[in-house]
Amino acid sequence: MNAPFDTATAFGPDAATQPAPDHQVAVIGLGYIGLPTAAVLASYGWNVCGVDVSEKVVETVNAGGVHIEERDLDRLVSEACETGRLTASTEVPTAHFYMIAVPTPLTDKNTPDISYVEAAARAIASKVLPGACIIVESTSPVGTTERVAQVIAELRPDLKLPVFGSQEAGDIAVAYCPERVLPGKIVRELVQNDRVIGGITPDCAERAKALYSSFVEGDCLTTNARVAETVKLTENSFRDVNIAFANELSVIADDLGVDVWDVIALANRHPRVNILQPGPGVGGHCIAVDPWFLVSSAPKVARLIRTAREVNDFKAVYSERRIRGLVDAMPGKVALLGLAFKPDIDDFRESPAMEIALSLARTRGQRIMLVEPYADELPSGFAGTGAHLASLDEALASAEVIVVLVDHTAFKHLTPADFAGKMVYDTRGMMKR
């Protein structure tokens, strides 16, 4: 482990008098964050149980396999299972540490849904022992960590829970430490990136820090839970606002009849200007979602953040309109390159490319060819539309219209000569770089 490990700091001074937990760490939720985190912890010597509601996921992990595509994850999980340090279960065990890494989606009204976090807290409540530490990693609206403590307190009146603003320690610790990793680099960044650890009390933060300090090479910075929750939402909102500027600029450039890629490249030669690259919208479960959590916390004053979200959502609508105009102007096949929400991953969550492709497939399905190197079959939404998954070679040979929705590395070798005689709409500016 990276740092000297102090049992009293990590488990509480009375840990030695408590019954021995089944595992040192229980990770609740084995998705894009939970499984890599569980595997990394196991690789650093922790005895870890990963918990998921899906029996298929649990069976896959216990067999040493993975159900998501992420660099180095398959090797890490296989090795962790072989050593016996990683197991999976549909039941929450007793543990010293609990890490909650479950989804926090938006409702239809763009308000956060923390029901999965609350369900995890209820599942933990029946198992948690005095001296344990519960850490929320799920991106959450401000106040969620305190809500977890409230759920535990309601179900376990025998336990004294920490109170926000108090200096007094409780029987268990409750803290918040958001993930801040990049898909495709999750395993590496879990170890290398700085972590912000917010406790309901200072003692809670220190108890959680003991776990992260054992494997994180970056700095582990402690604060209170509300600040840590706000930090995570701020990071993604900052990125969303800057992307919105680039996306709105691309629409303005179209209206003016100028090339937005040339505009950005030349504007960025200014020493204090760094405009990001536009695209067909913003996707993923972070940047496309988290700003709404901040807006919901302060709806009357979060004007810029709300507007940025609306601009980025509109860019997907605008892109589809442009593509549909090309499709309707040409009678032949149409190839859409990419479905993922960003390059070189298999994650289609909140993907504007997916939304655009689905909309076109529902009305022009027989003409639509979908090229996605990170999918062996089309997502279920395309069933019955007539659209089909195609190879890049097939698309280049057959399509009259080619649309670049995602600039996967597998597409970047293409040159203008590959598109000769075809109508091309490049939403990513791939051919300009």
Sequence and secondary structure as in RCSB ss.txt:
>XXXX:A:sequence
MNAPFDTATAFGPDAATQPAPDHQVAVIGLGYIGLPTAAVLASYGWNVCGVDVSEKVVETVNAGGVHIEERDLDR
LVSEACETGRLTASTEVPTAHFYMIAVPTPLTDKNTPDISYVEAAARAIASKVLPGACIIVESTSPVGTTERVAQ
VIAELRPDLKLPVFGSQEAGDIAVAYCPERVLPGKIVRELVQNDRVIGGITPDCAERAKALYSSFVEGDCLTTNA
RVAETVKLTENSFRDVNIAFANELSVIADDLGVDVWDVIALANRHPRVNILQPGPGVGGHCIAVDPWFLVSSAPK
VARLIRTAREVNDFKAVYSERRIRGLVDAMPGKVALLGLAFKPDIDDFRESPAMEIALSLARTRGQRIMLVEPYA
DELPSGFAGTGAHLASLDEALASAEVIVVLVDHTAFKHLTPADFAGKMVYDTRGMMKR
>XXXX:A:secstr
  S   HHHHH TTGGGS   SEEEEEE  STTHHHHHHHHHHTT  EEEE S HHHHHHHHTT  SS  TTHHH
HHHHHHHHTSEEEESS   EEEEEE     B TTS B  HHHHHHHHHHHTT  TT EEEE S   TTHHHHHHH
HHHHH TTS    TT     SSEEEE      TTSHHHHHHHS EEEEESSHHHHHHHHHHHTTT  S EEEEEH
HHHHHHHHHHHHHHHHHHHHHHHHHHHHHHHT  HHHHHHHHTTSTT       S   SSSTTTHHHHHHHHSTT
T HHHHHHHHHHHHHHHHHHHHHHHHHHH  SEEEEE  SSSTT    TT HHHHHHHHHHHHHGGGEEEE TT 
SS  GGGTTS  EE  HHHHHHHEEEEEE S  GGGTT  GGGGTTSEEEETT GGG 
